Amino acid sequence: MACQSVAAVMDEQALLGLNPNADAPYRQRAMAYFEQLKESPDAWEVCAKALSQGLYSDDHVKFFCFQVLEHQIKFRHAVLNAAQQQLVRETLMKWLQCQQLMNAQPEKAFIRNKAAQVFALTFVCEYLTLWPKFFFDILSMVGLNPNGVDVYLRTLMAIDAEVVDRDILHSAEDTRRNTLIKDTMREQCIPSLVESWFQILQTYQRSHPELTCQCLEVVGAYVSWIDLNLIANDRFVNLLLAQMSMEELREEACDCLFEIVNKGMDPVDKTKLVESLCQALHAAGFFSVEREEDVDFLAKFSRLVNGMGQSLVLSWTKLVKAGSAKEAGATLQALETKVPLLLQLLVHEDDDISANIVGFCYDYLHVLKQLPQLTETQKTSIEAIMLAVIKKLTYDDEYNFENEGEDEAMFVEYRKQLKMLLDRLAQVSPELLLEAVLRVFSNTMQNWQTASFMEVEVAIRLLFMLGEALPASHGAHFSGDTMKTSTLQEMMRTLVSCGVSSYQHSSVSLEFFETVVRYDKFFMVEPQHIPGVLMAFLDHRGLRNNSPKVRSRVAYLFSRFIKTLHKHMNSFVEDILTRIQDLLALAPLENGFAPLLTSDDQLFMFEAAGVLIVNGESPVERKQALMRSLLTPLMDAFQLLLAKLLQETEEERQAALADALSHAVGFASRTSKAFSNKQTVKQCGCTEVYRDCLHCFLPALSCPVQRGALRSSVRSFLHRMIICLEEEVLPFVPAASEHMLKDCEAKDLQEFIPLISQITAKFKRQVAPFLQQIFMPLVLAIFEVMARPAEDNDQTAALERQMLRRSYFSFIQTMTGSGMNEVMANQGAENIERILFTIIQGAVDLPDPVAQKTCFIILSKLVELWGGKDGLPGFSDFTYKHIVPACFLAPLKPTFDLSDAQTCLTLSECALTLKTIYLKQGAEFLQFLQTEYLPSLQVTPQIAQELCQVLQQPDLKVLKNYIKAFFQRARL
C-alpha cells in the first residue's frame, strides 16, 4: 500500500494553508495539493492512513483528508483496484473505532457530518456488491457507544439524502440503483435497523436527549418507505407518546409521529391508524390545548393534527371515489370528531399554531362543500370557523404600521391564508358568511367611536373581503341575488354615512378607501353618497392624511374612483379641480418641505384631473380653458427649470433639475390618458394646448446635459401625442428626430426606433417625405453605433447591441409591412444593397432567433414586393445569390437549435420565404433549386425533387413540417 507518486507522508507546508487565517500563498499551495491528491491514482492513500491512524489533531486537516477520500469514492470508485477499495472500508471502520475509545473526545460536528457523507457514498457504491454487511459491521462495532451511535445516525441521514430524498434530482440510472438498494435493505436489514432505533430511543432518552432527537429524525425520514408495521405498533407508539411528554424530546417526537401519519397507505388502514393515534393522544391529555403553555411544542402539535386531518380528508375522497359508502361514512365521522380540536388550534392566540392547522380547515370545508346537505352540527362548525377566522384576522396592538418589519410581513402572509378560508366558507355557505359579517360589521359601526382600531379595521376588512369571496361579474355586486345585494348595500350605506371615515388610524383610513373603491358601483345605485365620499378623499381623511402611506394609496384610489364614476361628477368638476390645485404643483427643489404627494402619486392626480375635464358636460370652450389652466403651470415651470439647467454646473443639481423637468412632461403626458375614441383631443378643443406643450418641451432635446432623462420623457410624450393629436403632431416630428439622432448611444437609438415605427404604421404615406429624409441618417446612425468597439466581457453593452439590432430589423419590418418599401427603393442602389446584406447577415449569422425570425419576415415581404419579372431591377439576381442560400444556411448552423420553440418559429418564416420565392419566380426557381443550388449542398436528386413537389403544394403546414424534417435529417 505504498504511495509511488508522492511521499508516504503529507506535505506539511501545504497543510498550513488549510487554516482559515493562513496567508494567500499558503492557501493557494493547499488548493494545489488538494488537486494533486484528488487526481493521482494512489496519492490519496496517505489521507486514508492519516485518518485510520489518527495522525493529525488539527480539525482542518482531518476534514481535508475526508474531502480527498470523498472525491475518490464519488468520482473514481470504479477505477480503484480491489486493494484500494478494501483500504477505503478499513479506513472508515478504523476511524469509527477510534471514536469509541473511552477517553475519546467526540469530533467537531462538521467532521462527523463529512465522515457520515463518506460512509454514505461508500454504502451507495458497495452495498449491493462488495459490502452487503455494511449495517451489521457498523452496528456490531458501535453497539450503544454514544460517539459511535452519533456517527451511525448521521450516516443514516446521509444515506437518506443520497438514496431517498425526493427534493434531489437523480438520473434514471441512479433512480434504478436507489430502488434496488431500498428493496435489498427491506429484505436484509430494515428490521435490525428498526430494532437498533428502538434501543437507542429507549436507552438514551434521558441521558443523551440530542442523540434521541437525532434518532427520531431518522425514524421520521425512513418511515415513508419501510414497512409501517415495524413502527406503528404499541411498543414504538407508546415510547413516542411518552417522549412527547419529555421537554427536550417532545417536538422531535411530534415530528416523527407526523411522518408516520403522512405515509401513503390504503384509506381504510390510514383511518384506523389516525384514529388509534388520536385515541392515544386524547387519553394522554394532549387534546387539552388550553392547558399547554409551550407554544413551540403546540406549533408542532398543530402540524401533527393538520397532518392527521388532511390524511382523513384524503382517505374520505378516495373512498367516495371508489363508491365505498360505509367506509367513507366512518371516515367522515372520524373527521367530524377532530373539529373541536381544530377550532382550539385555529383560534389560538399564537399565529404560528393557528397557521399550521389552516390546511386541514380548508380541506374540511371542501368536504362540506361536496355534501348534498349539511347537518346542524356541521352548520355550527362552519359558524365557529367563521368566528375564529374573524377573530384571527384582527391586528394585534403591537403591529407597527409605519415601519413594517419581518413580524408584520409574516402576519400579512398569515392573513392571506385566512382569506383563503373565508373564500372557501363563502363557497360552502354564502348565506351564513353574509349573516356573520353583517352582524360583526353592524355592531362595530354602531360603536366605532369607542371601539379599538383593530375591531374597526377588521369589520371594514370583512366587508372588503366579501367582494372577492362572493364573486360578481365585473364587480356588479349590486344587481342579481337580492339577499346578497341588499346586505352589501346596507353595509355600504352604513360605511359611508356612519362617520367612520374620521377614525384616527391609518389602517382604518386605508381600509375605508379600499372598500369604497372596491364597491364603487354602489354609488351608481345610490349616487347621493358621492359628495360625502369625495370630501373624505379630498380632506384630512384622505389626500391630506397625516400618514404618507395613506396619502399615496388614496391618490391611486381617487383616480380609480373618478374613472369609474365620472358620469356622476359633473356638478363637482370645478370644485374638485380647485381643491386639488395645490397637490398638482411641481415639487419645489429647495424649500426643504416634503410635498404631500410624491411625483408618482401626482401622476394619478393629473390623470384624475384629465378624466374630470374630458368627461364633464361643460361646453368645449370651458373644457379647453380648464385643460389650459391644468397644463399652463407645468409649461411655465418647465421653461424656468430648463433655463436653470442650462446654467447649472453642479452635477447633482443638474440631475435634480432634469428629474423635475421629466416629471413635468410625465404629468402633461398622463392627462392625455383621459381621451378616448368617443372623446378625442379635437372634440374637446384641446389640440392647441397640447401643441403648446410640444413647443415648450421639444427644446429640451437639444439640452447638452442630462440628455438621457430628458430625451426619454419627451420621447414618451411624443408617443402619446401621436395617438392623441393625430396628424397635428407631424410638423413637430422632423425637428425632434433630428435632435434625437445627434450623439446617440445604443439605448437612445433603440428607444427612438419604436417612435419612428409608430409614426410609419399610423400615418403611412402621409409621412413618406419625412421617412425619405430620415431613413438613411437613422440607418447610418445605427450602423455607426454597432461598429463601435466594445469589450468582450461587457454584458450590458452586448445586451444593448442585441436589443438595438432587434429594433433595427423591427423598423425595417414596419417599413416593408406598411407599404413604405418605396422609401427604401429610393435610397440608391448602394444603400439598398448595404441594408439587404445586413438583413441576410441577421438571418444567417446571428445566433438570435428573435432577430432571425424578423429578418426572414422582411425577406419574404421584399420578395413579394420586389420579386418577379416586374420587380426591382437586379432583385431576382439577389434572391438567387443571397436569399435562397440564407434559407438553407441559417438552419444548418450549429447555433440553430431545432428543439427550441422560438427557433422553430424562425424556421417556419424561413419556409414561408421559400414559398414566396416560388410564388414569384415559378418554375424558374424550382429548376434553379434542382439543377444548381441543392446539388451544391450534396442534396440527392430524389430529395431535391421531393422538396420542389412540397413547395408546389397549397398546404403551408405540410411545407413547414417537411422543412423541419429536411433539416433534422441534413444535420445527422
Secondary structure as UniProt FT lines:
FT   HELIX           12..16
FT   TURN            17..18
FT   TURN            20..21
FT   HELIX           24..39
FT   TURN            43..44
FT   HELIX           45..52
FT   TURN            53..54
FT   HELIX           59..75
FT   HELIX           77..79
FT   HELIX           82..99
FT   TURN            102..103
FT   HELIX           109..126
FT   TURN            127..130
FT   TURN            132..133
FT   HELIX           134..142
FT   TURN            143..144
FT   HELIX           146..163
FT   TURN            166..167
FT   HELIX           172..188
FT   HELIX           190..204
FT   TURN            205..207
FT   HELIX           209..222
FT   TURN            223..225
FT   HELIX           228..230
FT   HELIX           234..243
FT   TURN            244..245
FT   TURN            247..249
FT   HELIX           250..262
FT   HELIX           267..283
FT   TURN            284..287
FT   HELIX           289..291
FT   HELIX           295..322
FT   HELIX           325..346
FT   HELIX           351..355
FT   TURN            356..357
FT   HELIX           358..370
FT   HELIX           376..393
FT   TURN            397..398
FT   HELIX           406..428
FT   HELIX           430..446
FT   TURN            447..450
FT   HELIX           453..469
FT   HELIX           473..475
FT   TURN            477..478
FT   HELIX           482..497
FT   HELIX           500..502
FT   HELIX           506..518
FT   TURN            519..521
FT   HELIX           522..525
FT   HELIX           527..529
FT   HELIX           530..538
FT   TURN            540..544
FT   HELIX           548..565
FT   HELIX           566..568
FT   HELIX           570..572
FT   HELIX           573..579
FT   HELIX           581..584
FT   HELIX           599..615
FT   HELIX           620..647
FT   HELIX           651..671
FT   HELIX           672..674
FT   TURN            681..685
FT   HELIX           687..697
FT   HELIX           698..702
FT   HELIX           707..724
FT   HELIX           726..732
FT   HELIX           733..740
FT   TURN            741..743
FT   HELIX           746..763
FT   HELIX           764..767
FT   HELIX           768..787
FT   TURN            792..793
FT   HELIX           795..817
FT   TURN            818..819
FT   HELIX           821..825
FT   TURN            826..827
FT   HELIX           829..844
FT   HELIX           849..866
FT   TURN            869..870
FT   TURN            873..874
FT   HELIX           875..878
FT   HELIX           879..883
FT   HELIX           884..892
FT   TURN            894..895
FT   TURN            898..899
FT   HELIX           901..921
FT   HELIX           923..928
FT   HELIX           929..933
FT   HELIX           934..936
FT   TURN            937..938
FT   HELIX           941..952
FT   HELIX           956..970
//
